[in-house]
Amino acid sequence: MSKDSKGFPLVYKEDFIYYLRDIIATTARYLIRLKRYIKELEEFIESKDLNDDISKIALTIEYEAFFDKIRHVETVLMNLIGDKTKQALSYNKFREIADKRMSKGLELNLKKLSDEMKKDLNRFNNWRNTNLHIPLSLLTSTRELAEQRVAEKPELFGHIPNNPIYVDQYEFQYSSLFVIMLNSSKEFYGISRKMHQQMKRDYSKLIGESVNIILDRKKVMMIEDHITINQMSNEKNRRKDI
C-alpha cells in the first residue's frame, strides 16, 4: 500500500486507472460548469456594454453572484488538479505517487511530465494554497489603506473606531471588476483544460488505447446513492480523526 494514499491504496495498475478515471470525469463536469458560467458572464457584460466604459457601474449583487459561482468551481478544480495534501484526491497526487511507484518497478507506461506541465501543476498547488485561506497580508494592506485615508482626509474619515464596527456594503461595482473576472476566468479555464488533456493522455497510456469521453446524460441522480456516498465518506473521515 502506498503510504501517500491511505484513503485509497494505490498498489496495482487497476488502482491507478480507477483513481485517474474519477479525476478525469469530475474535472470534466466542473469544466463544463465553468465554461457555462464564463459564457453567462460574457453575455452579461455585453448586454450592459460594460466593456465600452470601465467607469460604468453594475449592481454588487450581480457581481457577487458571478464571483461566487465561478470561484466555487475554480476552487474545486484547484483541488482536483493541484492539491498535494496527504488525503487529497488530485492529479498532482496521482503523478507524485505514480512516478514513485514506477521508479520501484511498477509498469504504468506513463511518460515523464514536461517542464511546462510540472510548472502548471505547481501553479495549481500555489493557487489552491492561496485561495483556501485569507492571508494576513490582506489585513496589513487594508489597515495601511485605512490609515492613509484618515491622514489624507481627516475631516472626512475622522479615525478608525473600535466601536461600533462598520461593515462596508456597496450597492454598485465598477464594470472593470466584471471584465477582470471574465479575463481571469478564461485564462484559468484554458490552463485547466490543458491539464485535463494531460490527464487523458496519461489515462490512454495506462489502458493502452485512446480514451473517449462521453457525456452520459441522465434524468436525475438517485438520492439514495448521493446520501450513501456522502455518509460512507464522512464515516471514513471520522475514523481517521479518532
N, C-alpha and C positions, 0 to 999 in steps of 0.2 A: 504493500500500500504506500502511495506517495504521502509523505508527511505534510506536504504542502496542500493537500486536498482531502482532509479528514472527512468533510461532509459528503463528498462524492469521490470515492477512491479511484484514482486513475492508474490502473495496473496494466490492463490489456488494451490492445488496439481498439477493441469494441467500445471500451470506456471512453476513449478519446473521440471516437466517432459520435457517440451519443451526446457527449458534452458539447462538442462543436456544433452539432446539428441544432441543439436547443438555442445556442447563442445566435446562430445564423437566422433561425426562424424568428426569435424575439427581436433581434436587430431589424429585420425586415419589417416587422409590424410597426415599430417605432419610427422607422424611416418614412413609411407611408403616412403616418400621422404628422410628422414634422413637415413633410412636403405639402400636405393639405393646409396646415397652419400658415406656412410661408405664403402659399397662394392666397389665402384669406387676407393676410396682412397686406400683401401686394395690391390686391383688389381694393382694400380699404384706403390705402394711400392714394391710389389712382382716383377713386371716387371722390376723395376730399381735396384732390390736387395738392397734396402735401409736398410732393417733390418739387413743385414750382417755386415755393417760398418757404424756406426753413424757419421763418419767423411766424408762420401761421401757427394756430393752436388747435388742439383737439381735446376732447374730454379725457380726463385722467382715468376714469373707469374703463374707457375703451383701450387705453394704453395698458392698463393693468391686466385686462382680460387677455390680450395678446401675449404680454410678458409672462403671465403665469402659465399659460398653456405651453408656450414654446420653451420656457425654462424647465418645466417639469420633464418634457420629452428629452431635451438636451441633457438633463441630469441623469436620466435613465441610460442614455447612450454613453455618457461619460463613464458610468459604472460598468456597463456591459463590455465596453471596449478597453478602458484604461485601468480599472481597479486592480490593485496588487495586494490587498489585504488578505489575510490567511483564509478566510471563509468566502472569498469572492468567487462569483461565477462571472468570468470575464475572458475576453480573448487574450488579454495581456497575461493572465494566469495560465491560460491554455498553452501559449507559446513558451512561457517560462518552464512549465513542468514538462512539456513535450520535448523541448531541447535538452533538458536534464536527463530525461528517460532515454532519448536517442543516444546520448553520449555514453550511456551504460549498456547499449546494445539492443534496445527495443526498436524493431523495424516499423517506423511510421511513414517513411518515404517523404518526409517534409523537407523542402528546401530552406536554406537559411534566409531570414528576412533581409531585405536590402537595408542599407543605412537610412534611406528615406523613410521606410516603414517603421524602423526602430525609433526614429526621431518623432514620427507621428504618434506612435504608441506612448512615448514619454510625454508628448503634449497632452494627450487624453488623460494620462495619470495626473499631470500637473493641474489641468482644468478641473478634474474631479476633486482633487485635494483642496483647490482654491474655492470652488463653488459650494462645497459641503460644510463650510464654516464661515463665520463673519470675522474677517481679520481685524486685529487690534489697530492696524494702521488706518483703518477706516475711521475709528473713533478719534485717533490723533488728528486726522485731516479735518474732520468736522469741528473739532474743538478749535483748531488753528483758524479755520474759516470764520467761526463764530466770534472769536476774539478779534479778528481782523475787522469784521463788520462793526463791532462795538467801537473799536478805536477810530475807524474812519467816520462813522456817523453816530456818535453817542446820543445825539438828540432824537434819533430815530430808533435805535436799538437799545439804548439805556445800558443794561447789563444782562448777564446770563443768570436768571433767577434759579434759586434752589427749590423754591416752591411758590406757585404751582409749577407742575411740569407741563410744558406745552407740547402737544403732538401735532406736528405740521400736517395739514391736509390741503392739497391743491386741487382746484376744480379742473384746471386745464394743464396740458403739457405742450411744449413746443414740438412742431412737426419733425424737427431734426432728430428727436429721440426715436420716433417711429421709423425713420429712414435708417438710422444707425442700427436699430434692432433687426430690420429686414436684411441689410447687408451682412451683418454678423451671422444671422441665422443661415443665410445662403452659403456663406463660407463654411460654417460648421457642417451643414448638410453635405457639402461636397467632400469634405475630408472624411466624414462618417461613411459615406457611400464608398469611398476608395478603400477604407478599412474593411467594409463588408465584402468588397470584391476580393480582397486578400484572404478573408476567411473562406470564401467559396473555392479559391484556388487551393488552399490547404485541404479543404474537405475532399476535393476531387483527387488530390494525391493520396489521401487516406483510403478512399474507397476504390481507387484505381479506375475511375471513369468520370466523365464530365457530370457535374451536378446540375440538376434542373430545379428551379424554384417555381412552384405552382401555388397561386393564391386559391386556397380551398375555401370558398365562401359557403358558410353555413348559416342557418336561420338564427340560432341562439345557443350559447354555451349552456350546458346542463348546470344548473345552480348547485346541484349536489357535488359535481366534480370540482367546481370552484371552491366551495366551502371545505371539502375534504382535503384538497391540495394545501390550502392555507392552514388548516388545522394540523395536518401532518408536519408541515414546515415549522409552525410555531412550537409544536411539541418537541421537535428535534432541537430547536434553539434553546428551549427551556432546559433540556437535559444537559446541554453544553455549559449552561450557566451554573448548574448545581455543583 
